[in-house]
């Protein structure tokens, strides 16, 4: 018989949960089974935001003033991103009791506090962040050490915003493959520690007037701190709503773009990115501005057509029906970027109606690798969800151009 690698049916596993049966051929009794994949559900969400919300009038007291020129540019950025409040893990004097691992462990503690599953049943922990506390070891080790979990399998995913989707997909696949019955995907960020004046004053990036390049200023006034976590299991929660993970698509386009959001390097006159370790020691690298977070906003906008193209691909493949989406959770760093995305989607005929967009950017800021999980937690707490609703998540990453989408379905109790 002809080989059909896409042959699938749906059955119940031995535990009674739905699963995909993948066959590599046929016989008189149906497909020859080579794998039985369980379904995966997000059964609980939680978040940890350090301190009270900080409004625009007070944020300068936390990240500090680099120069009058920097403050003027910051006001322009705030008008563009329209973020009203955010959370910082630093005090106004720049000190902190937090670490990124500590933020993640706090979110994990809150996640498990009301979970139906015992913490000893957690078999896998995947973490996502832009910058860890340490160069070595990975964030997952730090979170695990502070979490109180027994020995578990771990994975540390480090990119920018899309690392959240990498962690979620890793957790989903572990559960679907039957490696573990329960897994955690967690995102955490502590960006404010890189925005204090001492990170900039005296470095080669400041001009004679004390102004910073636009690519360094933008992130100072956009990024914030926090963590959020998701519990992924092979069955829905017995009570309350869960999200069934239907699919996750993530693709890198680094073959077409240079790095856009960077940290740990400097650019030469020819635009070449020089790693901090290629300088004459860490002090020389710091003086050159290698440890500053930077984002090329012009390059960011050049990525928009690629991100939109991925949505159109998913529509063509039948994964996304714009008219059938009940909630669209799109991570974006600024209102101006959202407006451009809406304009392009409307022109391309693939616009998900804006009244179905759910965002918390204006109240919580851009929390990078934690942003998607914060969105899911806030949506789940909003009392707007109903069983059967379809959710599409979108996470564009400017690091070196990644686009990630996910499809979820809201399910109620054991009806998943």
C-alpha positions, -999 to 999 in steps of 0.1 A, spaced: 0 0 0 12 36 -6 30 53 23 10 81 39 30 100 65 0 123 73 -24 95 82 -42 105 114 -72 94 134 -84 105 168 -89 80 197 -88 80 235 -57 71 253 -57 45 280 -65 73 305 -95 84 286 -80 117 273 -82 126 236 -51 119 216 -40 119 179 -31 86 164 -4 89 137 0 61 112 27 54 86 6 31 65 -27 11 63 -38 -25 69 -71 -43 70 -76 -30 105 -68 7 98 -36 27 103 -5 11 116 2 32 147 36 46 153 28 72 179 -1 81 201 -1 117 211 -20 130 240 -38 163 241 -23 191 261 -42 217 281 -32 248 300 -50 242 332 -38 270 354 -20 304 350 -3 328 374 17 360 374 42 378 397 46 415 393 70 432 417 58 462 436 29 485 428 21 499 393 45 528 384 30 556 363 48 577 338 54 606 362 72 583 386 91 560 363 120 584 360 126 581 398 132 543 393 153 541 361 169 575 368 177 604 346 206 601 322 204 637 309 177 663 300 180 652 263 173 616 273 143 627 294 128 646 264 132 616 241 116 594 268 85 616 267 83 611 230 86 573 233 58 573 260 35 591 236 42 564 210 39 534 231 10 548 253 21 526 282 5 543 313 19 520 341 44 492 346 62 473 373 98 475 384 118 451 405 143 479 415 139 506 441 145 543 432 181 540 444 187 511 420 189 483 446 167 452 446 159 421 465 147 404 433 164 383 407 149 371 374 150 336 389 133 349 420 105 365 400 101 332 381 100 311 413 74 334 428 52 330 397 57 292 400 47 293 437 15 311 429 8 288 400 10 257 422 -8 272 452 -42 265 438 -34 238 413 -52 205 413 -20 186 406 6 179 433 39 195 428 56 161 429 37 153 397 55 181 378 80 164 355 92 192 333 101 229 337 108 252 307 118 288 313 120 318 290 138 351 294 158 377 274 186 380 299 193 356 328 209 367 361 240 347 353 259 338 322 260 302 335 240 282 345 206 286 327 175 303 341 156 270 346 183 259 371 179 291 391 141 289 391 142 252 400 165 258 429 142 285 443 109 268 436 109 239 461 102 214 433 118 180 435 141 168 408 126 176 373 136 177 337 144 213 327 150 234 296 163 270 295 151 290 265 168 323 259 158 346 231 135 376 234 97 377 235 93 345 214 112 325 239 78 322 258 63 304 228 94 282 227 89 272 263 52 266 259 58 244 228 85 224 247 60 219 276 32 210 252 54 184 233 66 168 265 30 163 276 17 152 242 45 127 238 36 112 271 70 120 287 53 138 315 17 142 327 23 178 339 48 205 328 54 242 335 62 269 310 74 301 326 86 335 314 105 361 335 122 394 329 142 419 350 150 446 324 150 477 346 184 468 361 199 476 327 183 511 324 199 529 354 221 559 345 253 541 355 248 518 325 252 547 302 271 576 317 307 575 308 302 551 279 310 557 243 274 557 233 266 591 249 272 622 228 285 656 240 250 667 250 244 636 270 220 621 245 218 584 238 212 568 204 175 563 197 180 525 196 192 527 233 166 551 245 135 533 231 138 502 254 145 523 285 110 537 283 93 505 271 104 474 289 93 464 324 97 436 349 76 406 359 70 369 355 41 345 346 37 308 344 14 282 328 6 247 340 3 222 311 -14 189 317 -27 160 296 -63 166 307 -83 198 314 -88 210 350 -116 193 367 -132 226 376 -132 259 358 -119 267 323 -88 254 306 -71 262 273 -66 232 249 -35 238 229 -45 230 193 -12 240 175 19 262 178 38 276 149 72 293 153 96 302 126 129 322 125 138 345 96 173 351 107 184 341 73 169 374 60 176 399 88 205 412 108 200 413 146 176 440 156 173 439 194 207 432 209 225 431 242 261 421 248 278 436 218 287 468 199 284 477 163 314 487 142 314 514 115 304 488 89 275 476 111 291 444 121 281 432 156 311 426 179 305 404 209 315 418 243 340 390 247 359 402 217 368 435 236 399 439 257 381 426 288 348 432 305 356 468 316 365 478 280 333 462 267 312 481 293 328 514 284 320 507 248 283 502 257 283 465 250 260 457 279 233 481 269 200 468 254 195 482 220 167 480 194 168 493 158 132 506 154 136 510 116 146 474 113 117 464 135 92 480 110 109 461 81 99 429 98 62 436 99 55 422 64 72 389 73 52 387 105 19 394 86 30 369 60 31 342 86 -5 349 95 -15 347 59 3 314 56 -17 300 86 -49 312 70 -41 295 38 -33 263 56 -67 265 74 -53 269 109 -66 304 113 -100 318 103 -100 355 111 -138 356 113 -138 326 137 -113 340 162 -130 350 195 -99 365 211 -66 376 196 -38 379 220 -11 398 201 21 409 219 33 443 207 57 467 222 40 500 214 7 514 203 22 528 172 34 494 162 -1 480 168 -16 507 146 8 498 118 0 461 121 -37 469 119 -33 490 88 -13 463 70 -37 435 80 -67 455 68 -50 462 34 -41 425 31 -76 413 39 -66 392 69 -76 415 98 -90 400 130 -116 425 142 -100 449 167 -129 444 192 -115 408 196 -80 420 205 -71 415 241 -41 434 255 -27 445 288 3 466 274 -11 499 286 -13 488 322 16 464 325 40 475 299 62 452 277 73 423 299 92 405 271 93 367 275 66 369 302 42 390 281 22 362 264 17 343 297 6 375 314 -20 380 286 -33 345 291 -35 349 328 -53 382 326 -78 369 300 -85 338 321 -93 361 351 -114 386 330 -146 366 331 -149 370 293 -142 334 283 -168 308 274 -163 271 264 -157 266 227 -141 300 221 -112 301 198 -80 320 207 -51 329 185 -19 341 202 8 360 183 43 368 194 65 387 170 102 390 181 126 416 168 157 399 181 166 386 147 130 382 133 110 354 148 72 350 144 52 327 166 15 319 166 -6 295 187 -42 283 185 -61 275 217 -97 264 225 -115 272 257 -128 240 274 -148 235 306 -138 208 330 -136 173 316 -154 184 285 -121 190 267 
